[in-house]
Amino acid sequence: MLDALDTIAAVASAPGGGVREIVRVSGPKALACVMPLVIDVDRHAAVGVLRTATCVPATLRLPDFAAPVPCDLFVWPDARSYTRAPTVELHLPGSPPIVEAAVAAVCAHGARPAKPGEFTLRAFLAGRLDLTQAEAVLGVIDAADRRQLDAALEQLAGGLARPLGALRGDLLDLLAELEAGLDFVEEDIEFIARSELIRRLQAAEAAVAELQTKLDHRAAAGVLPRVVLVGSPNAGKSSLFNALVGKHAALVSPIAGTTRDYLTAELSLGGTMLQLVDTAGLATAAIDVLDAVAQRAGVEQTRGATLTVLCCDSTVIDHAAAPPQDITSNLNGERLVVWTKSDLSPATTTSDAAGDERLHVSAATGEGLDRLTAAIAARLRSSAAGDVVASTAVRCRDSLARARRALITALTVAEQKHGEELIAAEVRSALDELGQILGAVYTDDILDRIFSRFCIGK
């Protein structure tokens, strides 16, 4: 474990040049390491001002630089900082040589270079963050698109910590009541009724099951949301696929049934990375064995879809009518209705009786593609609400499973009216597992695995 009493320093902004770059210094001697570099400022006035969190314009004198360097000092002299230790940030001109010289100068006056993730590790050890929020910091840094960023920001704001903390608090109260009853078992004093005990254990088990479902959704790190194009043969799916991908990846023909297999492409739509899937036409009598296999493959793709885009040919079906029942009957979950070939059958965007938004697009002219792209991105972001960072899902999956098994055992014992000491033991096991998720219970190797993935300066 690194020494929390050291004063550490590192570049906190992204690598490379920029308009401004940040050097972060944190630890008991943060101000003492920075102030020897400061010139052209009333030091006595500055020291008085720096007793509270503030920003002080200053000028630095750095070794090997003949000219002074303008700088803004952002100072947190007490426990209100990110690490809950005195912290100074030097906001400098975006020049890598200047930033490197500033880090070297601060270290020459008593700081040491920070290790990867050391600032966030200190925030965790100081109680500023729990482990799920610390992982969310890494999720924000590593987010590949808006969807992942939204999930990480929600987790950083406590989207996972709050329900876990509330659940753990309820179980701690329950354990306290059980153990109080054990202390007075010979006096036949009941601190909690058996029916109330069963009700609270059922509620706790249901809460853990809900969290398991949420984490299982992201257990496979790096899996992109799948958007699947479906519809009748010759409904314009492959043309739309090519228009969205931006190249002729799918074979297009006026002959129905040209697409015999599904095609996939990874792309960004509206700032969201996704996997787009083009499938064979559905709900038709199979032409041959190959066509039947292609249709079955298309149906399988819809079952694993995050969002299904139902393509309806507006030259064949009245755009005011409902989508064909033989197609919609095969679809489950989130869907978006798109009326294709709008250049041949103009119409405006509408909604059907079920509330499905109908977007009219033309792969030939590009009409409506921007609206479709925005709608797909919005649906995917909506489906990610309550999502968690993938690394958290992987780390916590086993702990949640063990916590649920312990609660199920405790519930079984309670329903069979066995001794409360057995129930208390299972509740304690569930609490230990939840504590590992939040970081109330941790080991050095767990922290090493989490924080070693961070970059220096975070």
C-alpha positions in Angstrom: 0.0 0.0 0.0 1.3 3.4 -0.9 2.0 5.9 1.8 -0.9 8.3 2.1 1.3 10.9 3.9 3.4 11.4 0.8 2.8 14.5 -1.3 2.2 13.4 -4.9 2.2 15.2 -8.3 1.2 14.3 -11.8 -0.2 15.8 -15.0 -4.0 15.5 -14.6 -5.1 16.6 -18.1 -5.1 14.4 -21.2 -1.8 13.6 -23.0 -0.7 15.9 -25.8 -1.0 19.6 -26.4 -4.0 21.7 -25.6 -5.1 25.3 -24.7 -4.6 24.5 -21.0 -3.0 21.7 -19.1 -3.2 20.8 -15.4 -0.6 19.6 -12.9 -2.2 18.2 -9.8 -0.4 18.1 -6.4 -1.9 16.5 -3.4 -0.7 15.7 0.1 0.3 17.4 3.4 3.0 19.5 1.8 1.2 20.4 -1.4 1.4 24.2 -0.9 5.0 23.9 0.4 6.0 22.2 -2.8 4.3 24.7 -5.1 4.9 28.1 -3.4 8.8 28.2 -4.0 7.9 28.4 -7.7 5.6 31.3 -7.4 6.7 34.9 -8.2 5.0 38.2 -8.8 2.4 37.6 -6.1 2.0 38.9 -2.5 3.0 35.7 -0.7 1.6 36.9 2.6 -1.7 37.8 1.1 -1.7 34.6 -0.9 -1.1 32.5 2.2 -4.0 34.3 3.9 -6.3 33.7 0.9 -5.2 30.1 0.6 -6.7 29.2 3.9 -9.9 28.5 2.0 -10.6 26.9 -1.4 -9.8 29.5 -4.0 -8.2 30.3 -7.3 -5.2 32.7 -7.3 -3.6 34.1 -10.5 0.1 33.8 -10.3 3.4 33.6 -12.3 5.8 30.7 -12.0 9.6 30.6 -12.4 10.5 27.2 -13.8 14.1 25.9 -14.2 15.5 26.2 -17.7 12.8 28.7 -18.7 14.1 32.3 -19.1 10.6 33.7 -19.3 8.1 33.5 -16.4 5.0 31.3 -17.0 1.5 32.5 -16.2 -0.5 30.2 -14.1 -3.8 29.9 -12.2 -3.5 28.2 -8.8 -6.6 26.3 -7.8 -6.2 25.5 -4.1 -8.0 23.2 -1.7 -6.1 23.5 1.6 -8.3 21.2 3.7 -10.5 18.1 3.5 -12.8 19.5 0.9 -10.5 18.4 -1.9 -11.0 15.3 -4.1 -8.5 13.3 -2.0 -9.5 15.0 1.3 -5.9 16.2 1.6 -4.4 19.6 0.8 -4.4 19.9 -3.0 -3.1 22.4 -5.5 -3.8 22.4 -9.3 -1.5 24.4 -11.6 -3.5 25.4 -14.7 -0.8 26.1 -17.2 -0.5 27.0 -20.9 -1.0 23.9 -23.0 2.7 23.2 -23.7 4.1 19.7 -22.9 7.6 21.1 -22.1 6.2 23.6 -19.6 4.0 20.9 -17.9 6.9 18.5 -17.7 9.1 21.2 -16.2 6.4 22.1 -13.6 6.1 18.5 -12.5 9.8 18.2 -12.2 10.1 21.4 -10.2 7.3 20.4 -7.8 9.0 17.1 -7.2 12.3 18.8 -6.6 10.6 20.6 -3.7 9.4 17.5 -1.9 6.7 15.8 -3.9 7.0 12.5 -5.7 5.5 11.3 -9.0 2.0 9.8 -8.5 1.4 6.2 -9.4 -1.5 5.2 -11.8 -4.8 5.8 -10.1 -3.2 7.1 -6.9 -5.4 10.3 -6.6 -8.6 8.2 -6.9 -7.2 5.6 -4.6 -6.7 8.3 -1.9 -10.2 9.5 -2.5 -11.5 6.0 -1.9 -9.4 5.5 1.2 -10.5 8.8 2.6 -14.2 7.9 2.1 -14.8 10.4 -0.7 -15.8 7.5 -3.1 -16.7 3.9 -2.7 -15.3 1.3 -5.0 -18.2 1.4 -7.5 -17.7 5.2 -7.9 -13.9 4.8 -8.2 -14.5 2.3 -11.1 -16.9 4.9 -12.6 -14.1 7.4 -12.7 -12.2 4.9 -14.9 -15.4 4.3 -16.9 -15.7 8.1 -17.6 -12.1 8.1 -18.8 -12.4 5.0 -21.0 -16.0 5.7 -22.4 -16.0 5.0 -26.1 -19.3 6.7 -26.7 -22.1 8.8 -25.2 -24.0 5.7 -24.0 -21.0 4.4 -22.0 -20.3 7.9 -20.7 -23.9 8.3 -19.4 -23.7 5.0 -17.6 -20.4 5.9 -16.0 -21.6 9.3 -14.9 -24.7 7.8 -13.4 -22.7 5.3 -11.5 -20.2 8.0 -10.4 -23.2 10.0 -9.1 -24.2 7.1 -6.9 -26.6 5.2 -9.1 -25.3 1.9 -7.9 -23.9 2.9 -4.5 -27.2 4.3 -3.3 -29.3 1.2 -3.7 -26.4 -1.0 -2.4 -25.9 1.3 0.5 -29.6 1.3 1.4 -29.8 -2.5 1.1 -26.7 -2.9 3.3 -28.2 -0.4 5.9 -31.4 -2.4 6.0 -29.6 -5.7 6.5 -27.4 -4.1 9.3 -30.5 -3.0 11.1 -32.0 -6.5 10.7 -28.8 -8.2 12.0 -28.8 -5.8 15.0 -32.4 -6.9 15.9 -31.6 -10.6 15.4 -28.5 -10.4 17.6 -30.3 -8.3 20.2 -32.9 -11.1 20.4 -30.1 -13.7 20.8 -28.8 -11.8 23.8 -32.2 -12.2 25.5 -33.2 -15.6 24.2 -33.6 -17.1 27.7 -36.0 -14.3 28.6 -38.3 -15.0 25.6 -38.2 -11.3 24.4 -39.0 -11.0 20.7 -37.2 -8.1 19.0 -38.6 -8.9 15.6 -41.7 -10.9 14.7 -41.2 -13.9 12.5 -43.6 -12.5 9.8 -41.7 -9.2 9.7 -38.4 -11.0 9.5 -39.6 -13.0 6.5 -40.9 -9.9 4.8 -37.6 -8.0 5.2 -35.6 -11.0 4.0 -37.8 -11.3 0.9 -37.4 -7.6 0.2 -33.6 -7.9 0.5 -33.5 -10.9 -1.8 -35.6 -9.2 -4.4 -33.4 -6.1 -4.3 -30.3 -8.3 -4.8 -32.0 -10.1 -7.7 -32.8 -6.8 -9.3 -29.1 -5.7 -9.0 -28.0 -9.0 -10.4 -30.1 -8.4 -13.5 -28.6 -5.0 -14.0 -25.1 -6.2 -13.6 -25.6 -9.3 -15.8 -26.6 -6.9 -18.6 -23.1 -5.5 -18.6 -21.2 -8.6 -17.5 -19.5 -9.0 -20.8 -17.2 -6.0 -21.1 -16.9 -4.3 -24.5 -20.2 -5.8 -25.9 -21.9 -3.2 -28.1 -25.6 -2.7 -28.3 -27.1 -4.5 -31.3 -29.5 -2.7 -33.6 -31.2 -5.1 -36.0 -33.0 -4.2 -39.2 -36.0 -6.4 -39.9 -38.9 -6.4 -42.3 -40.5 -8.1 -45.3 -38.3 -9.0 -48.3 -37.5 -6.0 -50.5 -38.5 -3.6 -47.7 -35.3 -1.6 -48.2 -33.3 -3.0 -45.3 -30.1 -3.5 -47.1 -30.2 -0.1 -48.8 -30.8 1.5 -45.4 -28.0 -0.6 -43.9 -25.6 0.7 -46.7 -26.8 4.3 -46.2 -26.1 4.1 -42.4 -22.8 2.3 -42.7 -21.7 4.6 -45.5 -20.6 2.0 -48.0 -22.1 -0.8 -50.1 -21.6 -3.6 -47.7 -24.9 -5.3 -48.5 -26.0 -6.6 -51.9 -29.0 -4.6 -53.1 -31.5 -5.8 -55.8 -35.1 -5.2 -56.7 -35.6 -9.0 -56.5 -37.1 -9.9 -53.1 -35.0 -12.3 -51.0 -31.6 -11.1 -52.2 -30.2 -11.1 -48.7 -29.8 -14.7 -47.6 -27.6 -14.2 -44.5 -27.3 -11.5 -41.9 -24.6 -8.8 -42.2 -23.1 -6.8 -39.4 -21.1 -3.6 -39.1 -19.8 -1.6 -36.1 -20.3 2.1 -36.4 -21.1 5.3 -34.4 -24.6 6.8 -34.8 -25.4 10.0 -32.9 -22.2 9.6 -30.8 -23.1 6.0 -29.8 -21.1 3.0 -30.8 -23.3 0.0 -31.9 -23.4 -3.1 -34.0 -25.8 -2.8 -36.9 -27.3 -6.0 -38.3 -29.1 -6.5 -41.6 -31.3 -9.6 -41.8 -33.1 -11.6 -44.4 -36.7 -10.8 -45.1 -39.2 -12.2 -42.5 -42.7 -13.7 -42.6 -42.7 -15.1 -46.1 -42.9 -18.7 -47.4 -39.4 -20.0 -47.7 -38.2 -20.3 -51.3 -35.8 -23.1 -50.5 -33.9 -24.6 -47.6 -31.3 -21.8 -47.8 -34.0 -19.2 -47.5 -35.5 -20.9 -44.5 -32.2 -21.1 -42.7 -31.6 -17.3 -43.5 -35.0 -16.4 -42.0 -34.4 -18.5 -38.9 -31.0 -16.7 -38.5 -32.8 -13.3 -38.8 -35.3 -14.2 -36.1 -32.4 -15.3 -33.8 -30.7 -11.9 -34.3 -33.9 -10.1 -33.2 -34.0 -12.1 -29.9 -30.6 -10.7 -28.9 -31.3 -7.1 -30.2 -31.0 -4.1 -28.0 -33.2 -2.3 -30.5 -35.2 -3.6 -33.5 -35.7 -1.3 -36.4 -38.8 -2.5 -38.3 -38.6 -1.4 -42.0 -41.9 -1.0 -43.8 -42.0 -0.4 -47.6 -44.1 2.8 -47.9 -44.7 2.0 -51.7 -46.5 -1.2 -50.8 -48.1 -0.5 -47.4 -50.2 2.5 -46.7 -48.0 4.6 -44.3 -51.1 5.5 -42.3 -51.8 1.7 -41.6 -50.3 -0.4 -38.9 -47.1 -2.4 -39.7 -47.9 -6.0 -40.9 -49.0 -8.3 -38.1 -47.1 -11.2 -39.5 -43.9 -9.2 -38.9 -44.7 -7.5 -35.6 -45.8 -10.8 -34.0 -42.2 -12.0 -34.2 -40.7 -9.0 -32.4 -40.1 -8.4 -28.7 -38.7 -5.6 -26.7 -37.6 -2.1 -27.8 -38.5 -1.3 -31.5 -38.5 1.6 -33.9 -40.8 1.7 -37.0 -39.3 3.1 -40.2 -41.1 3.7 -43.4 -38.6 3.3 -46.3 -38.5 4.6 -49.8 -40.0 7.9 -48.9 -38.7 9.4 -52.1 -41.2 7.2 -53.9 -44.1 7.7 -51.4 -43.7 11.0 -49.5 -45.1 11.2 -46.0 -44.4 12.9 -42.7 -43.2 11.5 -39.4 -46.1 10.2 -37.4 -46.9 7.9 -34.5 -49.2 4.8 -34.6 -51.9 3.9 -32.2 -49.4 2.0 -30.0 -47.2 5.1 -29.7 -44.5 3.8 -32.0 -42.7 6.6 -33.7 -42.8 6.3 -37.5 -39.8 7.8 -39.3 -39.9 8.2 -43.1 -36.6 7.7 -44.7 -35.0 7.4 -48.2 -31.7 5.5 -48.6 -31.5 6.9 -52.1 -31.8 10.6 -51.2 -30.7 10.6 -47.6 -34.0 12.1 -46.5 -34.9 11.3 -42.9 -31.5 9.6 -42.1 -30.5 12.3 -39.6 -33.8 11.9 -37.7 -33.4 8.1 -37.8 -29.8 8.3 -36.5 -30.9 10.6 -33.6 -33.9 8.4 -32.8 -31.7 5.2 -32.6 -29.1 7.0 -30.4 -31.9 8.3 -28.1 -33.4 4.8 -27.7 -30.0 3.3 -26.9 -29.2 5.9 -24.3 -32.7 5.4 -22.8 -32.1 1.6 -22.7 -28.8 2.3 -20.9 -30.5 4.2 -18.0 -29.5 2.5 -14.8 -26.7 0.7 -16.6 -23.3 0.1 -14.8 -19.7 0.2 -15.9 -18.7 -3.1 -17.4 -15.7 -3.6 -15.1 -17.9 -3.2 -12.0 -20.3 -5.8 -13.4 -17.5 -8.3 -13.9 -16.0 -7.7 -10.4 -19.3 -7.7 -8.5 -21.2 -10.5 -10.2 -19.9 -13.3 -8.0 -20.3 -11.3 -4.8 -23.9 -10.5 -5.6 -24.6 -14.2 -6.4 -23.2 -15.3 -3.1 -25.1 -12.5 -1.2 -28.3 -13.7 -2.9 -27.6 -17.4 -2.0 -27.0 -16.4 1.7 -30.3 -14.4 1.8 -32.3 -17.3 0.2 -30.8 -19.6 2.8 -31.7 -17.2 5.6 -35.3 -16.9 4.2 -35.6 -20.7 4.1 -34.4 -21.1 7.7 -36.8 -18.3 8.8 -39.8 -20.0 7.0 -38.9 -23.3 8.6 -38.8 -21.6 12.0 -35.3 -22.7 12.9 -33.0 -20.8 15.3 -32.3 -17.1 14.6 -28.6 -17.6 15.1 -28.6 -19.5 11.8 -30.4 -16.6 10.1 -28.0 -14.1 11.6 -25.0 -16.0 10.3 -26.4 -15.9 6.7 -27.3 -12.2 6.9 -23.8 -11.6 8.1 -22.4 -13.4 5.0 -24.6 -11.4 2.7 -23.4 -8.2 4.4 -19.7 -9.2 3.8 -20.4 -9.8 0.1 -22.1 -6.4 -0.3 -19.3 -4.8 1.7 -16.8 -6.1 -0.9 -18.7 -4.5 -3.7 -18.8 -1.1 -2.1 -15.3 -1.4 -0.6 -16.4 -1.5 3.1 -14.5 -4.8 3.1 -11.4 -4.9 0.8 -7.9 -6.4 0.4 -4.8 -4.9 -1.1 -5.0 -7.2 -4.1 -8.5 -6.0 -4.9 -7.4 -2.4 -4.8 -4.3 -3.3 -7.0 -6.5 -4.9 -9.6 -8.9 -1.9 -9.8 -6.5 1.0 -9.6 -3.7 -0.4 -11.7 -5.9 0.1 -14.8 -6.0 3.9 -14.2 -3.7 6.3 -16.0 -1.2 8.5 -14.1 -2.8 11.7 -12.9 -6.2 10.2 -12.0 
